[in-house]
């Protein structure tokens, strides 16, 4: 019986085992399956399609904002002002429609405001090199103040505005059995994924997040990439604000204090590295869905909503911790192979793997 060589290169299947066991999606995927199974057994209403439509509509705005936040986090930053941009964009939509604009024009005005606010963040961070935490923390307060000043702190009710009800019907309607807003947000997810994975800009985002100095030395226009990242975040936040306004048929000048926490939690639980340079849209969709199922489960179980923050925070710590452990495991494996002097043996001429 042949004795295994301790210095032999592991087979491809063996080398993939650590990645599969500690991959960046594993925490959210396993958690989602466990919570799903538990609620399916304990709460009969959980599996009904009406309940799932409610989950999709409830999480649609969070997911829209989280898609933009994913791009920012991959680039090595974070956008704390996203909630305030959503509130300001919602107010822009509400005030323009109330003033007699058609809802498509109001939507364009809200998105233009998101572009402008995201652009300010990007210019301050990319061009002036002000730390992203300082910039977005400051603009979070500034944009929130602008939303409050736009209406004197009053909520703009749009329920009796005829031109707005078409948008409300669209946001709250269905295409067949599927909520329209879910289709819109998933189309955003597909577009964002293609942007990150199939474009030069997307590759630049990953490069900047991995090592900004190295990206600059390799000729990448880092300030332009950072500007684009925060503009995308501003647009995504504006779309989230539009969705919230359409769902509630009113525009509130006050950003939900838990919105940005839920957005960031969904991104990080989905496996996007908080240090930048690694992540993806699929993980964010999974992370937001996981949080949505937990929130729905708490409601179905009649558990106080005050526990939601505790549960979300613990899950965030656990998911990010699992990702960190996975990174350490892969790093140790790589260093061990380097210490052992492991090199890949050349394949023989008749090796079918080589011929493939």
C-alpha positions as CSV (number, residue, x, y, z in Angstrom):
1,X,0.0,0.0,0.0
2,X,1.6,3.3,-1.1
3,X,2.5,5.8,1.6
4,X,1.2,9.3,1.0
5,X,3.9,11.9,0.5
6,X,3.5,14.6,3.1
7,X,4.9,17.2,0.7
8,X,2.6,16.2,-2.2
9,X,0.3,18.8,-3.7
10,X,-3.3,18.2,-2.6
11,X,-5.8,17.3,-5.2
12,X,-8.1,20.2,-6.5
13,X,-11.0,18.7,-4.6
14,X,-9.0,18.7,-1.4
15,X,-7.8,22.2,-1.9
16,X,-11.3,23.4,-2.3
17,X,-12.5,22.0,1.0
18,X,-11.3,24.9,3.2
19,X,-12.9,27.4,0.8
20,X,-16.2,25.5,0.8
21,X,-16.2,25.2,4.6
22,X,-15.3,28.8,5.3
23,X,-16.3,30.6,2.1
24,X,-17.6,34.1,2.3
25,X,-21.2,33.0,1.5
26,X,-21.2,30.1,4.0
27,X,-22.3,32.0,7.1
28,X,-25.3,33.7,5.5
29,X,-26.3,30.6,3.5
30,X,-26.2,28.2,6.5
31,X,-27.9,30.7,8.7
32,X,-30.6,31.4,6.1
33,X,-31.3,27.6,5.7
34,X,-31.5,27.0,9.5
35,X,-33.8,30.0,10.2
36,X,-35.9,29.1,7.2
37,X,-36.3,25.5,8.4
38,X,-37.1,26.6,12.0
39,X,-39.8,29.1,10.9
40,X,-41.3,26.7,8.4
41,X,-41.9,24.2,11.2
42,X,-43.0,26.6,13.9
43,X,-44.9,29.3,11.9
44,X,-47.3,27.8,9.3
45,X,-47.9,31.3,7.8
46,X,-44.2,31.7,7.1
47,X,-44.4,29.6,3.9
48,X,-47.4,31.3,2.4
49,X,-46.8,33.4,-0.7
50,X,-48.6,36.4,0.8
51,X,-46.0,36.4,3.6
52,X,-43.1,36.2,1.1
53,X,-44.6,39.1,-0.9
54,X,-44.5,41.1,2.3
55,X,-40.8,40.2,2.9
56,X,-39.9,41.2,-0.6
57,X,-41.7,44.5,-0.4
58,X,-40.3,45.2,3.1
59,X,-36.7,44.5,2.2
60,X,-36.7,46.1,-1.3
61,X,-35.6,49.5,-0.3
62,X,-32.9,48.0,2.0
63,X,-31.6,45.9,-0.8
64,X,-31.6,48.8,-3.3
65,X,-29.4,50.8,-1.0
66,X,-27.2,47.8,0.0
67,X,-26.4,47.2,-3.7
68,X,-24.7,50.6,-3.9
69,X,-23.1,50.1,-0.5
70,X,-21.6,46.9,-1.7
71,X,-19.6,48.7,-4.4
72,X,-18.4,51.3,-1.8
73,X,-17.3,48.6,0.7
74,X,-15.5,46.6,-2.1
75,X,-13.6,49.9,-2.9
76,X,-12.4,50.0,0.7
77,X,-14.8,52.7,2.0
78,X,-18.3,53.1,3.5
79,X,-21.2,55.5,3.0
80,X,-22.8,56.5,6.3
81,X,-24.9,59.1,4.5
82,X,-26.9,56.6,2.4
83,X,-29.9,56.8,4.7
84,X,-29.9,60.6,4.6
85,X,-29.6,60.6,0.8
86,X,-32.6,58.3,0.7
87,X,-34.7,60.6,2.9
88,X,-33.6,63.7,0.9
89,X,-34.4,62.0,-2.4
90,X,-37.8,60.9,-1.1
91,X,-38.5,64.5,-0.1
92,X,-37.4,65.7,-3.6
93,X,-39.9,63.3,-5.2
94,X,-42.7,64.2,-2.8
95,X,-42.2,68.0,-3.2
96,X,-41.9,68.0,-7.0
97,X,-45.0,65.8,-7.4
98,X,-46.9,67.9,-5.0
99,X,-45.9,71.0,-7.0
100,X,-47.5,69.5,-10.1
101,X,-44.7,67.6,-11.7
102,X,-45.4,64.2,-13.2
103,X,-44.1,61.3,-11.2
104,X,-41.4,60.3,-13.9
105,X,-40.0,63.8,-13.7
106,X,-40.1,63.7,-9.9
107,X,-38.2,60.4,-10.0
108,X,-35.5,61.8,-12.3
109,X,-35.2,64.8,-10.0
110,X,-34.7,62.5,-7.0
111,X,-32.1,60.4,-8.8
112,X,-30.3,63.6,-9.9
113,X,-30.2,64.7,-6.3
114,X,-28.7,61.3,-5.4
115,X,-26.0,61.8,-8.1
116,X,-25.2,65.2,-6.7
117,X,-24.9,64.1,-3.1
118,X,-22.9,61.0,-3.9
119,X,-20.7,63.1,-6.1
120,X,-19.9,65.5,-3.3
121,X,-18.9,62.5,-1.1
122,X,-16.7,61.1,-4.0
123,X,-15.0,64.4,-4.7
124,X,-14.2,65.0,-1.0
125,X,-12.8,61.5,-0.5
126,X,-11.2,60.9,-3.9
127,X,-9.9,64.3,-4.8
128,X,-9.2,66.0,-1.5
129,X,-8.3,62.7,0.2
130,X,-10.5,63.4,3.3
131,X,-11.1,60.1,5.1
132,X,-14.3,58.5,4.0
133,X,-15.6,58.0,7.6
134,X,-15.2,61.8,8.3
135,X,-16.8,62.8,5.0
136,X,-19.8,60.5,5.1
137,X,-20.4,61.0,8.8
138,X,-20.5,64.8,8.2
139,X,-22.7,64.6,5.0
140,X,-25.0,62.3,6.9
141,X,-25.9,65.2,9.1
142,X,-25.9,67.8,6.3
143,X,-28.1,65.8,4.0
144,X,-30.5,65.0,6.9
145,X,-30.7,68.7,7.7
146,X,-31.5,69.6,4.1
147,X,-34.3,67.0,4.0
148,X,-35.8,68.5,7.2
149,X,-35.4,72.1,5.9
150,X,-37.1,71.3,2.6
151,X,-40.5,70.8,4.3
152,X,-39.9,72.4,7.7
153,X,-39.7,69.0,9.2
154,X,-43.2,67.9,8.0
155,X,-44.1,64.7,6.3
156,X,-45.4,65.2,2.7
157,X,-48.5,63.2,2.2
158,X,-49.1,62.1,-1.4
159,X,-52.1,59.9,-0.9
160,X,-54.5,62.3,-2.5
161,X,-52.1,63.4,-5.3
162,X,-53.4,61.8,-8.5
163,X,-50.2,62.0,-10.4
164,X,-48.3,60.1,-7.7
165,X,-50.8,57.2,-7.3
166,X,-49.5,55.7,-10.6
167,X,-46.1,55.4,-9.0
168,X,-47.6,54.0,-5.8
169,X,-49.6,51.4,-7.8
170,X,-46.4,50.4,-9.6
171,X,-44.3,50.1,-6.4
172,X,-47.0,48.2,-4.6
173,X,-48.3,46.2,-7.5
174,X,-47.4,42.8,-8.9
175,X,-46.3,41.3,-12.2
176,X,-48.1,38.0,-12.1
177,X,-47.4,36.7,-8.6
178,X,-44.2,38.6,-8.1
179,X,-44.1,42.1,-6.5
180,X,-43.0,44.7,-9.1
181,X,-40.6,46.3,-6.8
182,X,-38.8,43.0,-6.3
183,X,-38.3,42.7,-10.0
184,X,-37.0,46.2,-10.2
185,X,-34.4,45.7,-7.4
186,X,-33.3,42.3,-8.8
187,X,-32.8,44.0,-12.2
188,X,-30.6,46.5,-10.3
189,X,-28.7,43.6,-8.8
190,X,-28.0,42.0,-12.2
191,X,-26.9,45.3,-13.6
192,X,-24.6,46.0,-10.6
193,X,-23.1,42.5,-10.8
194,X,-22.3,42.9,-14.5
195,X,-20.8,46.3,-13.8
196,X,-18.5,44.8,-11.1
197,X,-17.5,41.6,-12.9
198,X,-17.5,42.5,-16.6
199,X,-16.3,46.1,-16.9
200,X,-13.0,48.0,-16.5
201,X,-14.6,50.2,-13.9
202,X,-15.5,47.1,-11.8
203,X,-12.0,45.7,-12.0
204,X,-10.7,49.1,-10.9
205,X,-13.0,49.1,-7.9
206,X,-11.6,45.7,-6.7
207,X,-8.0,47.0,-7.4
208,X,-8.6,50.2,-5.3
209,X,-10.1,48.2,-2.5
210,X,-7.3,45.7,-2.4
211,X,-4.4,48.2,-2.4
212,X,-5.1,51.8,-3.3
213,X,-1.4,52.7,-3.6
214,X,-0.6,49.8,-5.9
215,X,-3.6,50.7,-8.0
216,X,-2.3,54.2,-8.4
217,X,1.2,53.1,-9.2
218,X,-0.3,50.8,-11.9
219,X,-1.9,53.8,-13.7
220,X,-5.5,53.5,-12.4
221,X,-7.3,56.8,-11.9
222,X,-8.1,56.3,-8.3
223,X,-10.0,59.6,-7.7
224,X,-12.2,58.9,-10.7
225,X,-13.0,55.4,-9.5
226,X,-13.8,56.7,-6.0
227,X,-16.0,59.4,-7.4
228,X,-17.9,56.8,-9.5
229,X,-18.3,54.5,-6.5
230,X,-20.0,57.1,-4.4
231,X,-22.1,58.4,-7.2
232,X,-23.4,54.8,-7.6
233,X,-24.1,54.7,-3.9
234,X,-26.0,58.0,-4.1
235,X,-28.1,56.7,-7.0
236,X,-28.9,53.5,-5.2
237,X,-29.8,55.4,-2.0
238,X,-32.1,57.7,-4.1
239,X,-33.8,54.6,-5.6
240,X,-34.3,53.2,-2.1
241,X,-35.9,56.5,-1.1
242,X,-38.2,56.5,-4.1
243,X,-39.3,52.9,-3.2
244,X,-39.9,53.9,0.4
245,X,-42.0,56.9,-0.7
246,X,-44.0,54.8,-3.1
247,X,-44.7,52.1,-0.5
248,X,-45.8,54.6,2.1
249,X,-47.5,57.1,-0.3
250,X,-45.7,59.8,1.7
251,X,-42.2,61.3,2.0
252,X,-40.6,61.6,5.4
253,X,-37.8,64.0,6.0
254,X,-36.4,61.8,8.8
255,X,-34.2,58.9,7.8
256,X,-34.8,55.6,9.6
257,X,-31.9,55.4,12.2
258,X,-31.8,51.6,11.7
259,X,-31.7,51.7,7.9
260,X,-28.0,52.2,7.4
261,X,-27.2,49.6,10.1
262,X,-29.4,47.1,8.2
263,X,-27.8,48.0,4.9
264,X,-24.2,47.6,6.2
265,X,-25.1,44.4,8.1
266,X,-26.6,42.9,4.9
267,X,-23.5,43.7,2.9
268,X,-21.1,42.3,5.5
269,X,-23.2,39.3,6.3
270,X,-23.2,38.5,2.6
271,X,-19.4,38.1,2.7
272,X,-18.1,41.4,1.3
273,X,-14.8,42.1,3.1
274,X,-15.0,45.2,5.3
275,X,-11.3,45.8,4.5
276,X,-12.2,46.1,0.8
277,X,-11.1,44.2,-2.4
278,X,-13.4,41.2,-2.0
279,X,-17.2,40.7,-2.2
280,X,-20.1,40.5,-4.6
281,X,-23.7,41.3,-5.3
282,X,-25.0,37.8,-4.8
283,X,-23.8,37.8,-1.2
284,X,-25.5,41.1,-0.5
285,X,-28.8,39.7,-1.8
286,X,-28.4,36.7,0.4
287,X,-27.4,38.8,3.4
288,X,-30.4,41.2,3.1
289,X,-32.7,38.2,2.5
290,X,-31.3,36.6,5.7
291,X,-32.0,39.7,7.8
292,X,-35.5,40.0,6.2
293,X,-36.4,36.4,7.1
294,X,-35.2,37.0,10.7
295,X,-37.2,40.2,11.0
296,X,-40.3,38.5,9.6
297,X,-39.7,35.6,12.0
298,X,-39.6,37.9,15.0
299,X,-42.9,39.5,13.9
300,X,-44.6,36.2,13.3
301,X,-43.4,34.9,16.7
302,X,-44.7,38.1,18.5
303,X,-41.2,38.9,19.8
304,X,-40.6,42.5,20.6
305,X,-39.1,44.5,17.8
306,X,-36.6,45.8,20.4
307,X,-34.8,42.5,20.0
308,X,-34.3,42.9,16.3
309,X,-31.1,45.1,16.8
310,X,-29.7,42.6,19.2
311,X,-30.3,39.7,16.8
312,X,-29.0,41.5,13.8
313,X,-25.8,42.7,15.7
314,X,-25.0,39.2,16.9
315,X,-25.5,37.7,13.4
316,X,-23.3,40.5,11.9
317,X,-20.5,39.7,14.4
318,X,-20.8,36.0,13.8
319,X,-20.9,36.3,10.0
320,X,-17.9,38.7,9.8
321,X,-16.0,36.6,12.4
322,X,-16.6,33.5,10.2
323,X,-15.2,35.3,7.2
324,X,-12.2,36.4,9.2
325,X,-11.5,32.8,10.4
326,X,-11.8,31.7,6.8
327,X,-9.3,34.2,5.7
328,X,-6.9,33.2,8.4
329,X,-7.3,29.6,7.5
330,X,-6.5,30.2,3.8
331,X,-3.5,32.4,4.8
332,X,-2.1,29.7,7.1
333,X,-2.6,27.0,4.4
334,X,-0.7,29.2,1.9
335,X,2.1,30.0,4.2
336,X,2.4,26.3,5.1
337,X,2.7,25.3,1.5
338,X,5.4,28.0,1.0
339,X,7.4,26.8,4.0
340,X,7.2,23.2,2.8
341,X,8.5,24.3,-0.6
342,X,5.5,22.8,-2.4
343,X,5.7,23.1,-6.1
344,X,3.3,21.8,-8.8
345,X,4.8,18.8,-10.6
346,X,4.7,19.0,-14.4
347,X,2.0,16.8,-15.9
348,X,3.0,14.1,-18.2
349,X,2.2,14.4,-21.9
350,X,-0.6,11.9,-21.7
351,X,-2.3,13.6,-18.7
352,X,-6.0,14.2,-19.8
353,X,-6.2,17.3,-17.5
354,X,-3.4,18.9,-19.5
355,X,-5.0,18.0,-22.8
356,X,-8.3,19.5,-21.6
